[in-house]
Amino acid sequence: MSSGVQVARRKNKRFTPEFKAEAVRMMRTAGKPVAEIAKDIGVSEQSLYRWARQLGVDTKADPSGALTTSEREELTRLRRELRKVEQERDFLKKTAAYFASENR
């Protein structure tokens, strides 16, 4: 930043699935406002609501619904793997084209 003003950046915290499940349990059973629970455990209200929604998806057996956490992780892994394979394919195409033009 050229103006000398530093912008505070919020670090993305990683929470364990157990922590998230316990936070959602507290949200549902504590009888306190969600804002108070969120403040007590140091997360945003939006995070609590998102975790509650995802927990509902993960425990639901509806195959037509949203992706479960494990399905989402697998999709991310497969997309990463696909990008790598596409890059390798493109490299091999360029290499083959280069050698084909050298032989002329």
C-alpha positions as CSV (number, residue, x, y, z in Angstrom):
1,M,0.0,0.0,0.0
2,S,1.7,3.2,-1.1
3,S,-0.2,5.5,1.1
4,G,1.3,4.1,4.2
5,V,-2.0,3.0,5.6
6,Q,-2.1,-0.6,6.7
7,V,-5.2,-2.6,6.2
8,A,-5.9,-5.2,8.9
9,R,-6.5,-8.5,7.2
10,R,-8.6,-11.1,8.9
11,K,-6.9,-14.5,9.1
12,N,-9.0,-17.4,8.0
13,K,-9.2,-19.7,10.9
14,R,-9.7,-23.4,10.5
15,F,-12.0,-25.2,12.8
16,T,-12.3,-28.9,13.4
17,P,-15.5,-30.7,12.4
18,E,-15.9,-31.5,16.1
19,F,-15.7,-27.8,17.1
20,K,-18.3,-26.9,14.4
21,A,-20.7,-29.7,15.6
22,E,-20.4,-28.6,19.2
23,A,-21.0,-24.9,18.2
24,V,-24.1,-25.9,16.3
25,R,-25.3,-28.0,19.2
26,M,-24.8,-25.0,21.5
27,M,-26.7,-22.8,19.0
28,R,-29.6,-25.2,19.0
29,T,-29.8,-26.0,22.7
30,A,-28.4,-23.2,24.7
31,G,-31.4,-20.9,24.6
32,K,-29.2,-17.9,24.1
33,P,-29.1,-15.6,21.1
34,V,-26.9,-16.8,18.3
35,A,-25.0,-13.5,18.4
36,E,-24.1,-14.1,22.0
37,I,-23.0,-17.7,21.3
38,A,-20.9,-16.6,18.3
39,K,-19.2,-13.9,20.4
40,D,-18.5,-16.3,23.2
41,I,-16.7,-18.8,20.9
42,G,-15.1,-16.2,18.7
43,V,-16.8,-16.8,15.4
44,S,-19.3,-14.8,13.3
45,E,-23.0,-15.5,13.3
46,Q,-22.8,-16.2,9.6
47,S,-20.3,-19.0,10.3
48,L,-22.6,-20.6,12.9
49,Y,-25.6,-20.5,10.5
50,R,-23.5,-21.9,7.6
51,W,-22.2,-24.7,9.8
52,A,-25.7,-25.5,11.0
53,R,-26.9,-25.7,7.3
54,Q,-23.9,-27.9,6.3
55,L,-24.4,-30.2,9.3
56,G,-28.0,-30.6,8.1
57,V,-26.8,-31.5,4.6
58,D,-24.2,-33.9,5.9
59,T,-26.7,-35.8,8.0
60,K,-29.5,-35.8,5.4
61,A,-29.8,-38.9,3.2
62,D,-31.4,-36.9,0.3
63,P,-29.1,-37.7,-2.8
64,S,-30.6,-34.8,-4.8
65,G,-29.7,-32.2,-2.2
66,A,-26.6,-30.1,-1.6
67,L,-23.2,-31.7,-1.5
68,T,-22.0,-33.2,1.8
69,T,-18.7,-32.1,3.2
70,S,-17.0,-35.3,2.0
71,E,-18.5,-35.0,-1.5
72,R,-17.3,-31.3,-1.6
73,E,-13.8,-32.4,-0.6
74,E,-13.8,-35.1,-3.3
75,L,-15.0,-32.7,-5.9
76,T,-12.2,-30.3,-5.0
77,R,-9.7,-33.1,-5.3
78,L,-11.0,-34.3,-8.6
79,R,-11.0,-30.8,-10.1
80,R,-7.4,-30.3,-9.0
81,E,-6.5,-33.6,-10.5
82,L,-8.3,-32.7,-13.8
83,R,-6.4,-29.4,-14.1
84,K,-3.1,-31.3,-13.7
85,V,-4.1,-33.9,-16.3
86,E,-5.2,-31.1,-18.7
87,Q,-1.9,-29.3,-18.3
88,E,0.0,-32.5,-19.0
89,R,-2.1,-33.2,-22.1
90,D,-1.6,-29.6,-23.4
91,F,2.2,-29.9,-22.9
92,L,2.3,-33.2,-24.8
93,K,0.3,-31.7,-27.6
94,K,2.7,-28.8,-27.9
95,T,5.7,-31.1,-27.7
96,A,4.3,-33.4,-30.4
97,A,3.6,-30.4,-32.6
98,Y,7.1,-29.0,-32.1
99,F,8.8,-32.3,-33.0
100,A,6.4,-32.8,-36.0
101,S,7.5,-29.4,-37.4
102,E,11.2,-30.2,-36.8
103,N,10.9,-33.3,-39.0
104,R,9.7,-31.4,-42.0
